[in-house]
Amino acid sequence: MMRNAGFAVLAAALAMQTAPLAAKDKEPPPELVRCDAPIGSIALVEGDQAGWTEWGLGSPRALLNALVTESGCFTIDNPNDAAPARFLVTAIAGSAEEVDKGMELAKGAATEALVRSGAASSLLRGVPGGGAVLGMFGGLGGKKKTVAAGLRVVSPANGMTVAAGQGVVKKSSLTFGGPSAGWAGTAANASGYLGSKDGQMLTEAFVLAFNQLVAQRELMASAPEVAAAAPAAPDAVVAVDTVMRAAASADAAAVRSLRAGTELDATGNREGLFIEVRDNFGTTGWVSVEDLK
């Protein structure tokens, strides 16, 4: 009971001190946050709420990759290596109300985690605008058209939301053309958003959402590490010193000698008492099942 009361007081106090991170008219354009070292690797996942299609736009994946690369705050996971991604990042877009609704679950989980971890106070003290992560979902409506983007960070280790960010734009304030376009133009162009007013607004919304995620870096750093996948167990282990043969016969030519304890992978082929196997050097041959564990 006391914990719930304290949580409510803290949330109310934060809401009074902060305003939603929305790009408004006459405000200076947002600057992409930079990091001295990456927080971890991320794998980007497009959420069910792909609002960018309503504006005739394609996936923001390349745009987000560009922001990640430019900021240095994360690295992009390589699906071809054995190391798992540290975080999964889901992207959604739509009007402010649509994204607000789609991010509601993420907001609750991330806010609760902030309070439990004690990271809320350090965010408010140490990161400009960082405290807005706890008040970013209220008061984003209005009659004027808005373009909103949401990013949610999930830990693959336990499936829990560890951070969430949302950006709302009514009119883009970034420069996308000419020699001063810089990183913003590069990011927008990566997903083909450069020639679209909605695309430029969505780019800025994702920048705001991305900056909010980085403001929660202490919380993300405390998320559990993902255990690397255990190596696959061998299909067979040699029980006694024996010979790998070129064919499924005790009289076939010897390919190599096998010592007891040698690990082998079965190819799936079998003839009588012999199975075809492959050693860790890639050598293939036949071994009697009577010589295996």
C-alpha positions in Angstrom: 0.0 0.0 0.0 2.8 2.4 1.0 4.7 1.5 -2.2 1.7 2.3 -4.4 1.1 5.6 -2.6 4.8 6.6 -3.0 4.7 5.6 -6.7 1.6 7.8 -7.2 3.2 10.8 -5.5 6.4 10.4 -7.5 4.5 10.1 -10.8 2.4 13.1 -10.0 5.4 15.2 -9.1 7.2 14.2 -12.3 4.2 15.0 -14.4 4.1 18.5 -12.9 7.7 19.1 -13.5 7.9 17.8 -17.1 6.2 18.3 -20.4 5.8 15.8 -23.3 8.7 15.7 -25.7 6.9 17.0 -28.7 8.3 19.2 -31.4 6.3 22.4 -31.4 6.3 25.4 -33.7 9.0 28.0 -32.9 11.0 25.5 -30.8 14.7 24.9 -31.9 15.1 21.7 -33.9 16.1 18.6 -31.9 19.7 17.5 -32.0 20.4 13.8 -32.2 21.9 12.5 -28.9 25.5 11.1 -29.1 27.2 8.5 -27.0 30.8 7.9 -26.2 30.2 4.1 -26.1 27.3 1.9 -27.2 24.8 0.8 -24.7 24.4 -2.6 -26.5 23.4 -4.3 -29.7 19.8 -4.0 -30.9 17.6 -5.9 -33.3 14.9 -3.8 -34.9 11.4 -5.2 -35.1 8.5 -3.4 -36.8 5.4 -3.3 -34.6 1.9 -4.2 -35.6 1.0 -0.5 -35.8 2.7 0.4 -39.0 1.2 3.9 -39.4 3.8 4.9 -41.9 1.8 3.1 -44.6 -1.1 5.5 -44.1 1.2 8.3 -45.4 2.5 6.2 -48.3 5.8 5.6 -46.6 7.9 2.5 -46.3 9.5 0.9 -43.3 11.6 3.1 -41.0 14.2 0.4 -40.5 16.9 2.1 -42.6 16.1 5.4 -40.9 16.5 3.9 -37.4 19.7 2.2 -38.5 21.1 5.6 -39.6 20.2 7.2 -36.3 21.9 4.3 -34.4 25.0 4.6 -36.6 25.2 8.4 -36.3 24.6 8.5 -32.6 27.0 5.7 -31.6 24.5 4.8 -28.8 23.9 1.2 -30.0 25.2 -1.3 -32.5 23.1 -3.2 -35.0 22.9 -6.9 -34.3 24.4 -9.2 -36.9 22.0 -12.1 -37.3 24.7 -14.2 -38.9 26.9 -14.3 -35.8 26.4 -16.4 -32.6 26.1 -13.4 -30.2 22.5 -12.6 -29.4 21.1 -9.1 -29.6 21.2 -7.3 -26.2 17.8 -5.6 -26.9 14.9 -5.8 -29.2 13.5 -2.5 -30.4 9.9 -2.2 -31.7 8.9 0.8 -33.8 5.3 2.0 -34.3 3.8 5.2 -35.9 0.5 7.0 -36.3 -1.3 9.9 -34.9 -0.4 11.0 -31.3 -3.6 9.3 -30.0 -2.9 6.1 -31.9 0.7 5.8 -30.8 -0.2 6.9 -27.2 -2.7 3.9 -27.1 -0.2 1.5 -28.7 2.5 2.5 -26.2 0.3 2.4 -23.1 1.5 -1.1 -22.0 5.1 -0.1 -22.6 4.7 3.1 -20.6 3.3 1.2 -17.6 6.1 -1.4 -17.6 8.9 1.1 -18.2 7.6 3.6 -15.6 7.2 0.8 -12.9 10.8 -0.4 -13.7 12.1 3.2 -13.4 10.6 3.6 -10.0 11.6 0.1 -8.7 15.2 0.6 -9.9 15.6 4.1 -8.4 16.7 5.3 -11.8 14.0 8.0 -12.1 15.6 10.5 -9.9 19.0 10.2 -11.6 17.4 10.6 -15.0 15.7 13.8 -13.8 19.0 15.2 -12.3 21.4 14.1 -15.0 19.7 14.2 -18.4 18.2 17.3 -20.0 14.6 16.4 -20.8 15.1 12.9 -19.4 12.4 13.2 -16.8 9.8 13.6 -19.5 9.9 9.8 -20.1 7.4 9.6 -17.2 5.1 12.2 -18.5 5.5 11.9 -22.2 2.1 10.2 -22.9 -0.3 12.8 -21.6 -1.7 15.9 -23.4 -0.4 15.0 -26.9 -3.8 15.4 -28.7 -5.2 18.5 -30.4 -7.1 19.4 -33.5 -4.0 20.0 -35.6 -2.6 17.0 -37.5 0.2 15.3 -35.6 2.7 12.6 -36.6 3.9 10.4 -33.8 6.4 7.6 -33.4 7.0 5.2 -30.6 10.0 3.0 -29.8 9.9 0.2 -27.2 13.0 -1.6 -25.9 12.5 -5.2 -24.8 15.0 -7.5 -23.1 15.2 -10.8 -24.9 16.4 -12.4 -21.7 13.0 -12.1 -20.0 10.7 -10.5 -22.5 10.2 -7.4 -20.3 10.0 -3.8 -21.5 13.0 -1.9 -20.1 12.5 1.5 -21.9 10.1 3.3 -24.1 10.2 6.6 -26.0 7.7 8.6 -28.0 8.0 11.7 -30.2 5.2 13.9 -31.5 5.6 16.4 -34.3 3.0 19.0 -35.6 5.5 20.7 -37.9 9.0 19.6 -38.7 11.7 21.9 -37.5 14.7 20.0 -38.9 16.5 21.0 -42.0 16.4 18.3 -44.6 17.6 20.0 -47.8 20.8 21.8 -48.9 24.3 21.7 -47.5 23.0 22.0 -43.9 20.8 18.9 -44.1 23.5 16.8 -42.4 22.5 13.7 -40.4 18.8 14.5 -40.6 18.8 14.4 -44.3 20.8 11.3 -44.4 18.5 9.5 -42.0 15.3 10.6 -43.8 16.8 9.7 -47.2 17.7 6.2 -45.9 14.0 5.2 -45.8 12.9 7.4 -48.7 11.3 10.0 -46.5 13.2 13.0 -47.7 10.7 14.1 -50.4 7.6 13.7 -48.2 6.4 16.3 -45.7 4.9 13.4 -43.6 8.1 11.6 -44.0 10.1 14.5 -42.6 7.7 14.9 -39.7 8.0 11.1 -39.0 11.8 11.3 -39.1 11.8 14.1 -36.5 9.3 12.1 -34.3 11.6 9.1 -34.4 14.6 11.3 -33.4 12.6 12.5 -30.4 11.7 8.9 -29.4 15.2 7.7 -29.9 16.6 10.5 -27.7 14.2 9.4 -24.9 15.4 5.8 -25.1 19.0 7.0 -24.7 18.0 9.1 -21.7 17.1 5.8 -20.0 20.5 4.2 -20.7 21.1 3.4 -17.0 17.9 1.4 -16.9 18.8 -0.5 -20.1 22.3 -1.2 -18.8 20.8 -2.9 -15.8 18.7 -5.3 -17.9 19.8 -9.0 -17.7 22.3 -10.2 -20.2 21.1 -12.7 -22.9 22.8 -16.1 -22.5 24.5 -17.3 -25.6 23.0 -20.3 -27.2 24.6 -23.5 -25.9 26.5 -25.5 -28.6 24.5 -28.3 -30.1 25.2 -31.7 -28.6 26.9 -34.1 -30.9 24.8 -36.8 -32.6 27.2 -39.6 -31.7 30.3 -40.2 -29.6 32.9 -42.9 -30.3 32.9 -45.5 -27.5 36.0 -47.5 -28.5 38.9 -46.8 -30.8 37.7 -47.6 -34.3 37.8 -46.6 -38.0 35.7 -44.3 -40.2 35.2 -46.1 -43.5 34.5 -45.0 -47.0 31.3 -47.2 -47.3 28.8 -49.0 -45.1 30.9 -52.1 -44.8 33.5 -53.5 -42.4 35.7 -54.2 -45.5 35.5 -50.7 -47.0 38.6 -48.6 -47.2 39.5 -46.7 -44.0 39.1 -42.9 -44.2 40.6 -42.1 -40.8 41.1 -43.6 -37.3 38.7 -42.5 -34.5 39.7 -42.5 -30.9 37.2 -43.2 -28.1 35.5 -39.9 -27.1 35.5 -38.4 -30.6 32.3 -36.4 -31.3 30.6 -37.0 -34.6 27.5 -35.5 -36.3 25.2 -37.9 -38.1 24.1 -37.0 -41.7 20.9 -39.0 -41.5 22.0 -41.8 -43.8 22.0 -45.4 -42.5 22.7 -48.8 -44.0 22.4 -51.8 -41.8 24.6 -51.4 -38.7 26.5 -48.4 -40.2 25.6 -44.7 -40.1 27.1 -41.9 -42.1 28.8 -39.3 -39.9 30.9 -36.1 -40.2 33.7 -35.1 -37.9 34.5 -31.5 -36.8 36.9 -31.2 -39.7 34.2 -31.9 -42.2 35.4 -35.4 -43.1 32.5 -37.7 -43.9 32.4 -41.5 -43.6 30.7 -44.5 -42.2 30.9 -45.9 -38.6 29.3 -49.0 -37.1 26.7 -48.2 -34.4 28.3 -50.9 -32.3 31.4 -48.7 -31.9 29.3 -45.7 -30.7 27.8 -44.6 -27.4 
